[in-house]
């Protein structure tokens, strides 16, 4: 798959103080003062542009490994990079739909980016970050930083970093607090339906293990705390049959079998969130989902602001481009989380959101106003 380039450029002139060569003592004294002043000025310059003295106006090449569900994360990253003064940047950007060969495809493109000597790689999803990190190791190019957004995994358990304080390698980035996000989803389900006890989830055979496993394990871990049992719907059919299997199983689920659905991102049936949403509406039960999936299904999501996470990652990139090592930049949790509600689908399912949720929701959508998936 060829890499696409998006170029922006500008130039910056840096002044040079002329040398003083006269040997007269008074002139030497004056020269010493001028030289000292020049060194102080240059020191301020270095402090502003990093220990390497790099000029943000110099040509840069940044690789971006992306998924189609969160283009606002990539937009936030690129816009913040420009805002920080990097105007002569070529972005090599490739978008991959998560699937069975997601990691392998991402790694192949990461290797191509490394061979083109990119200055750093930004990955808006952890699987692609792992692919890029592995590629830098295999090609002995640990000098190329990898900056990530980790959305469905703890970056330590996923193998991206050794610790939050120091990655121990050439990576750093922004992590989601999946424990907190799952916890809030349970709270909100109970606010909508206080007697909910049975949580439905489509799992084995529907989920892509490398993407979905950890998030679903967190759901199962927390469910008993909130009085839930997890009802799993599984299949042994091969991935190409995932949609047909979903439709077959969904048709057998009756009212009362489950009280809520919690969507788990990373599935073989590409628009499974839409199928789950139709099921939730038919059963008249709430469905929690991820921010990137709510354009096509679900009633609500409590999720990280993806644009804001992209901007956070850009600030980390700025620190690296100014001379810091990735291992010296602690991994940060996403600075913003927000509640989004789909009022139209809730109405179709026969319930209204409680005032407690309406009051704090940052986004409220209905069937007419919700942005198309392609524009999300």
C-alpha positions, 0 to 999 in steps of 0.5 A, a space after each residue: 500500500 503506497 504511503 500518502 504525503 501531505 506537505 506544509 513548509 516554511 523557512 526561518 532565519 537564524 541570526 549569527 553574531 560576527 566575531 571580534 578579532 581586535 586585540 586591544 585590551 579595552 576592545 577585548 573586554 567589550 568583546 568578552 561582554 558581547 560574546 558572553 551576551 551572545 552565549 546567553 542569547 544562544 542558551 535561551 534559544 536552545 532552551 526554547 528549541 530543545 537541548 539539540 537546538 533544533 528549529 521547528 521550521 526545519 523539514 520533518 517527516 512524521 508517519 501516522 498509523 491510523 484507524 478510520 474510527 478516530 480521524 479526529 485524533 489524527 486531526 488533533 495531532 496534526 493541528 497541534 503540531 502546526 500550532 507548536 510551530 512545526 510548519 515544514 512537515 510531511 505526514 505519511 499517513 495510512 489508515 487500516 480497518 481492524 481485522 485479522 491481519 491488522 497487526 501485520 499490515 500495520 507493521 509492514 507500513 511501519 517498516 516502510 516509514 522507517 526505511 524512509 527515515 521518518 522523524 517519528 511515528 504516531 499511532 492512534 491505536 495500541 495495536 499499531 503502536 506495538 507493530 511500529 515499536 516491533 518494527 523499530 526493534 527489528 530494523 535496529 532503529 530505536 532512534 525513531 520514537 513511537 508516540 501512541 494513544 492506547 484505547 482498549 489496553 493498559 500499555 504496560 500489560 500490552 507490552 508497549 512500555 515497562 512503566 508509566 514513569 519511564 517506558 524503557 524504550 523509544 515509546 511514550 504516549 497517552 493511555 485510557 483508564 479502562 478501569 475507570 471507563 468500564 466502571 462508569 459504564 456500569 454506573 450509567 446502565 444502573 442509572 437508566 435501569 436500576 434493576 438490571 442484572 444480566 449483561 449481554 456481550 458477544 465474545 468468542 468468535 466475534 471479538 478479535 482477541 488481540 484488540 478486545 480481550 483485555 477490555 472484556 476481561 475488565 468488564 467480567 472483573 467488574 460485573 460482580 461488583 455491580 450485581 451483574 452476571 455476564 451472558 456471553 454469546 459465542 460462535 465457532 464459525 470462521 470470521 467471514 461468517 461473523 455477521 451471519 452468525 450474529 444475525 442468527 444468534 441475535 434472532 434467538 434472544 428474547 426480552 428478559 434474556 438480558 437487561 443491557 448490552 456492553 459493546 466491546 470494540 474489535 470485532 470480525 463483523 465490521 459493523 457489529 455495533 449497529 447489529 447490537 444497537 438494533 438488538 438493544 432497541 428491539 429488547 428495550 434495553 440500554 447499550 453502552 459502547 465506545 466513542 468510535 462506535 457510537 456513530 453506528 450503534 449504542 445509546 451512550 458512551 463515557 469515553 476519552 476525548 479522542 481529539 484531545 488525546 491527539 493534541 496530548 500526543 502532539 505535545 509529547 512529540 514536541 518534547 521529543 523533537 526538542 531533544 527529550 528521549 521518549 523514555 524520559 517522558 512519562 506516559 499520561 492518562 487522557 486528560 479528558 473524558 466525556 459522556 455522550 448520549 444518543 437521545 434518538 436511539 434511547 427513544 426507540 428503545 422506549 426509555 429516557 435518560 435520567 436527569 443526572 446523565 442529561 446534566 453532565 453529558 457533553 454531547 447529545 445526539 438524535 437520529 437527525 443530528 448525529 454526524 455520519 460515520 465517515 465524518 466522525 
